[in-house]
Amino acid sequence: MNQPKNERRRKHSPKRRPRKGRRGLTLIEILVVVTILGIIASIVGITVADQLEESKVQAADIQIKEVSKALELYKVKYHRFPSTAEGLQALANPPGGKAPIMDQVPKDPWDGEYVYLSPGQHNQGKFDLYSKGPDGNDNTEDDVKNW
């Protein structure tokens, strides 16, 4: 019973397992898992970004169709399309203080103004209506048009 404290502690303390029997992850295993997760996240991010851009193009196409319908209604009411100088604002503020056809003219999904030309160069006898698209530049491949 009069054993030194060190010997008593050794008897009651749990034995340490050798390193091979321990469970856990090494630094290399953790780095591999983090790398794999990063690759998966980048693939998902690229896919989501592509779908977001596609949905913006579809939204611009739908808005162009809706504004075109409003322009057709304007023509029925006033027997002409608004001039290029009057622009799309004539839909919200028609001549003579009459009731507006649209509460407000929407901006395109990239927060730009729609371009309106009357008479149209592509739709002769009507009007041209388009968005400059994501790059914001005229006459580029990404423009969304009504022709």
Buried (B, 14 or more C-beta within 10 A) or exposed (E): EEEEEEEEEEEEEEEEEEEEEEEEEEEEEEEEEEEEEEEEEEEEEEEEEEEEBEEBBEBBBEBBEEBBEBBEEBBEEBEEBBEBEBBBBBBEEBEEEEEBBBEEBBEBBBEBEBBBBBEBEEBEEBBBBBBBBBEEEEEEEBBBBBE
